[in-house]
Amino acid sequence: MLVVVVVVALPLYWILAASLKERSDIYTVPVTWVPDPITVQNYDGVNQGVPFLSYLRNSVFITTTLTVVQVVIGVLSAFALSFLRFPGRTLALLFIIAALMVPSQITWISNYALVAELGWRNTFQGIMIPLAGVAFGTFLMRNHFVSLPGEIIEAAEMDHARPFTLLWRVVLPMSWPTVIAFTLITVVNEWNQYLWPLLIADDASTAPLPVGLTQLQDQEGFTNWGPVLAGTVLTMLPILAVFLLLQRHMIKGLTAGAVKG
């Protein structure tokens, strides 16, 4: 565990430490692990190199919207596949499983042609709609739903609970840890989306932070890594905050929906 922690944490610490160094100190050999003196000039240079706040605003909007859409659709579709009876249910589940086996990059050429034909290049809908698929979330939530105690579901059905009542009052209270985990995975994935937004977005009006970091690196990286590392730190901070927040709620959700006798 110690080796794993060192391998994971050491590069992150070096990025943070280097972002607080003066420009000349970043390139010193041997490497200095503690910045001396500490400076924040690299963070001032981030917004001067690119419109960082615009990229941040776009990332927050895209990630929030996609997370809400994917979690809502994922939960509803998983509930339907788990508890509702309708023709073609097994075929729909097989189609979702098959979609998990296909790399998303394979569909990008056809998606790009469709988005361009609709005139959605450099628009938020052009970035978000092709990314709104929820095959993984549906599969994850469906596997959890079918593992819930059948006696509780049957008792609710005997009380004539309608589908949305069953979902909201019975199934979800027992499923919050999984829902939070699904939400966290979705937030991280969408926050780090890079290649598809790079293909669709033309400027800072719609491009998210990973694309903005590429633009910053093109301007500064080959001669001045300080602002690039500072931008990397600023990009990581929001997702770390979301992780800490959702982790707290995940622990609370472990006792939610418990059966009381």
C-alpha positions as CSV (number, residue, x, y, z in Angstrom):
1,M,0.0,0.0,0.0
2,L,2.9,2.4,0.8
3,V,4.4,1.8,-2.6
4,V,1.1,2.4,-4.3
5,V,0.5,5.6,-2.4
6,V,4.0,6.8,-3.2
7,V,3.6,6.0,-6.9
8,V,0.2,7.8,-7.1
9,A,0.9,10.7,-4.7
10,L,4.5,11.6,-5.8
11,P,3.6,13.0,-9.2
12,L,0.7,15.0,-7.7
13,Y,3.0,16.5,-5.1
14,W,5.6,17.4,-7.7
15,I,2.9,19.2,-9.8
16,L,1.8,21.2,-6.7
17,A,5.3,22.0,-5.6
18,A,6.5,23.0,-9.0
19,S,3.5,25.2,-9.5
20,L,4.7,27.2,-6.4
21,K,8.3,27.6,-7.7
22,E,9.9,30.4,-9.6
23,R,10.4,29.7,-13.2
24,S,14.2,29.0,-12.9
25,D,13.7,26.7,-10.0
26,I,11.5,24.3,-11.9
27,Y,14.3,23.3,-14.2
28,T,17.0,22.8,-11.5
29,V,19.0,19.5,-11.4
30,P,18.8,17.8,-9.0
31,V,15.1,18.4,-8.4
32,T,14.2,20.4,-5.3
33,W,11.1,19.0,-3.7
34,V,10.3,21.9,-1.5
35,P,9.7,25.3,-3.2
36,D,12.0,28.0,-1.9
37,P,10.9,30.7,-2.2
38,I,7.2,30.0,-2.6
39,T,5.5,32.1,-5.3
40,V,2.0,32.4,-6.8
41,Q,3.1,34.1,-10.0
42,N,2.3,30.9,-12.0
43,Y,-1.3,31.1,-10.9
44,D,-1.5,34.7,-12.0
45,G,-0.1,33.6,-15.3
46,V,-2.9,31.0,-15.9
47,N,-5.6,33.5,-16.7
48,Q,-3.2,35.7,-18.6
49,G,-2.3,32.9,-21.0
50,V,-5.9,31.7,-21.7
51,P,-9.4,32.7,-20.5
52,F,-9.2,30.2,-17.7
53,L,-12.5,31.3,-16.0
54,S,-14.4,30.8,-19.3
55,Y,-13.1,27.2,-19.6
56,L,-13.9,26.6,-15.9
57,R,-17.5,27.9,-16.4
58,N,-17.9,25.6,-19.4
59,S,-16.6,22.6,-17.5
60,V,-18.9,23.2,-14.6
61,F,-21.9,23.6,-16.9
62,I,-21.1,20.6,-19.1
63,T,-20.3,18.3,-16.2
64,T,-23.3,19.3,-14.1
65,T,-25.7,18.9,-17.0
66,L,-24.3,15.6,-18.1
67,T,-24.2,14.2,-14.6
68,V,-27.9,15.1,-13.9
69,V,-29.0,13.7,-17.3
70,Q,-27.0,10.5,-17.0
71,V,-27.9,9.7,-13.4
72,V,-31.7,10.4,-14.0
73,I,-31.8,8.3,-17.2
74,G,-29.6,5.6,-15.7
75,V,-31.7,5.2,-12.6
76,L,-35.0,5.2,-14.5
77,S,-33.9,2.8,-17.2
78,A,-32.3,0.4,-14.6
79,F,-35.5,0.5,-12.6
80,A,-37.5,-0.4,-15.7
81,L,-35.2,-3.2,-16.6
82,S,-35.3,-4.6,-13.0
83,F,-39.0,-4.2,-11.9
84,L,-41.2,-3.6,-14.9
85,R,-42.4,-6.2,-17.3
86,F,-42.6,-5.2,-21.0
87,P,-41.9,-6.9,-24.4
88,G,-38.2,-6.8,-25.4
89,R,-36.8,-6.2,-21.9
90,T,-34.2,-8.9,-22.3
91,L,-33.2,-7.7,-25.7
92,A,-32.8,-4.1,-24.4
93,L,-30.6,-5.4,-21.6
94,L,-28.4,-7.3,-24.1
95,F,-28.2,-4.2,-26.3
96,I,-26.9,-2.2,-23.3
97,I,-24.4,-4.9,-22.4
98,A,-23.2,-4.9,-26.0
99,A,-22.8,-1.1,-26.0
100,L,-20.4,-1.5,-23.0
101,M,-18.1,-3.6,-25.2
102,V,-17.8,-1.0,-28.0
103,P,-15.2,1.7,-27.4
104,S,-16.9,5.2,-27.6
105,Q,-14.2,6.4,-30.0
106,I,-15.6,4.1,-32.7
107,T,-18.7,6.2,-32.9
108,W,-17.0,9.6,-33.0
109,I,-16.7,9.8,-36.8
110,S,-20.4,9.2,-37.3
111,N,-21.3,11.4,-34.4
112,Y,-19.1,14.2,-35.7
113,A,-20.7,14.0,-39.1
114,L,-24.2,14.1,-37.6
115,V,-23.3,17.0,-35.3
116,A,-21.8,19.0,-38.2
117,E,-24.8,18.3,-40.3
118,L,-27.1,19.6,-37.6
119,G,-25.0,22.8,-37.3
120,W,-24.1,22.0,-33.7
121,R,-20.3,22.5,-33.9
122,N,-19.0,24.8,-31.2
123,T,-22.2,24.5,-29.2
124,F,-23.0,22.9,-25.9
125,Q,-25.6,20.6,-27.3
126,G,-23.1,19.3,-29.8
127,I,-20.7,18.4,-27.0
128,M,-23.2,17.0,-24.5
129,I,-25.8,15.1,-26.5
130,P,-23.4,12.5,-27.9
131,L,-21.9,12.0,-24.4
132,A,-25.3,11.5,-22.7
133,G,-25.3,7.7,-23.2
134,V,-25.8,5.8,-19.9
135,A,-25.0,2.2,-20.8
136,F,-22.5,1.8,-17.9
137,G,-24.8,3.6,-15.4
138,T,-27.8,1.5,-16.4
139,F,-25.9,-1.7,-16.1
140,L,-24.4,-0.7,-12.7
141,M,-27.8,0.4,-11.2
142,R,-29.7,-2.6,-12.7
143,N,-27.2,-5.0,-11.1
144,H,-27.8,-3.3,-7.8
145,F,-31.5,-3.1,-8.1
146,V,-31.9,-6.9,-8.7
147,S,-29.8,-7.6,-5.6
148,L,-32.3,-5.8,-3.3
149,P,-34.4,-8.0,-0.9
150,G,-37.3,-9.3,-2.9
151,E,-39.5,-9.4,0.2
152,I,-39.4,-5.6,0.5
153,I,-40.3,-5.1,-3.2
154,E,-43.2,-7.6,-2.9
155,A,-44.5,-5.9,0.2
156,A,-44.6,-2.6,-1.5
157,E,-46.4,-4.1,-4.5
158,M,-48.9,-5.7,-2.2
159,D,-49.6,-2.2,-0.8
160,H,-50.4,-1.1,-4.4
161,A,-47.3,1.1,-4.7
162,R,-47.2,2.6,-8.1
163,P,-43.8,2.5,-10.0
164,F,-42.6,6.0,-9.1
165,T,-43.7,5.5,-5.5
166,L,-41.8,2.2,-5.5
167,L,-38.8,3.8,-6.9
168,W,-38.7,6.9,-4.7
169,R,-40.0,5.5,-1.4
170,V,-38.5,2.0,-1.4
171,V,-35.8,1.4,-4.0
172,L,-33.8,4.6,-3.8
173,P,-33.5,4.8,0.0
174,M,-31.8,1.4,-0.2
175,S,-29.6,2.4,-3.1
176,W,-28.1,5.8,-2.2
177,P,-24.5,4.5,-1.9
178,T,-24.6,3.0,-5.4
179,V,-26.3,6.1,-6.8
180,I,-23.6,8.3,-5.2
181,A,-20.9,6.0,-6.6
182,F,-22.5,6.3,-10.0
183,T,-22.7,10.0,-9.7
184,L,-19.0,10.3,-8.6
185,I,-17.9,8.1,-11.5
186,T,-19.9,10.3,-13.9
187,V,-18.6,13.5,-12.6
188,V,-15.0,12.4,-12.9
189,N,-15.5,11.0,-16.4
190,E,-17.3,14.1,-17.7
191,W,-14.9,16.6,-16.0
192,N,-12.0,14.9,-17.8
193,Q,-13.6,14.7,-21.2
194,Y,-11.0,15.9,-23.7
195,L,-10.9,14.5,-27.2
196,W,-14.6,14.9,-28.1
197,P,-14.8,18.5,-26.9
198,L,-11.6,19.2,-28.7
199,L,-13.2,18.0,-32.0
200,I,-16.4,20.0,-31.5
201,A,-15.4,23.2,-29.7
202,D,-13.6,25.9,-31.6
203,D,-12.9,28.5,-28.9
204,A,-13.3,29.3,-25.2
205,S,-17.0,30.0,-25.6
206,T,-17.8,26.2,-25.3
207,A,-14.5,24.4,-24.7
208,P,-14.0,22.8,-21.2
209,L,-10.9,22.9,-19.0
210,P,-8.9,20.0,-20.5
211,V,-9.0,21.7,-23.8
212,G,-8.1,25.0,-22.1
213,L,-5.0,23.3,-20.6
214,T,-3.9,22.2,-24.0
215,Q,-4.2,25.7,-25.3
216,L,-2.2,26.9,-22.3
217,Q,0.5,24.3,-22.9
218,D,0.7,25.3,-26.6
219,Q,1.4,28.9,-25.5
220,E,3.6,28.3,-22.4
221,G,4.5,24.7,-22.0
222,F,7.7,24.4,-24.1
223,T,9.4,27.3,-22.4
224,N,7.4,27.9,-19.2
225,W,5.8,25.0,-17.4
226,G,4.9,27.0,-14.3
227,P,1.5,28.3,-15.5
228,V,0.6,24.9,-17.1
229,L,1.3,23.1,-13.7
230,A,-0.7,25.8,-11.9
231,G,-3.6,25.3,-14.3
232,T,-3.4,21.6,-13.7
233,V,-3.7,22.1,-9.9
234,L,-6.7,24.5,-10.4
235,T,-8.3,21.9,-12.6
236,M,-7.9,19.2,-10.0
237,L,-9.3,21.2,-7.1
238,P,-13.0,21.2,-8.0
239,I,-13.1,17.4,-8.7
240,L,-11.3,16.8,-5.4
241,A,-13.9,18.9,-3.6
242,V,-16.7,17.0,-5.3
243,F,-15.1,13.7,-4.3
244,L,-14.8,14.7,-0.6
245,L,-18.4,15.9,-0.6
246,L,-19.9,12.8,-2.2
247,Q,-17.7,10.5,-0.1
248,R,-19.4,12.0,3.0
249,H,-22.8,11.4,1.6
250,M,-21.9,7.9,0.5
251,I,-21.1,7.0,4.2
252,K,-24.4,8.4,5.3
253,G,-26.2,6.4,2.6
254,L,-24.9,3.1,4.0
255,T,-27.6,3.2,6.7
256,A,-30.3,4.8,4.6
257,G,-33.4,2.7,3.8
258,A,-32.6,0.2,6.5
259,V,-35.5,-2.1,7.4
260,K,-36.9,-1.4,10.8
261,G,-38.8,-4.1,12.7
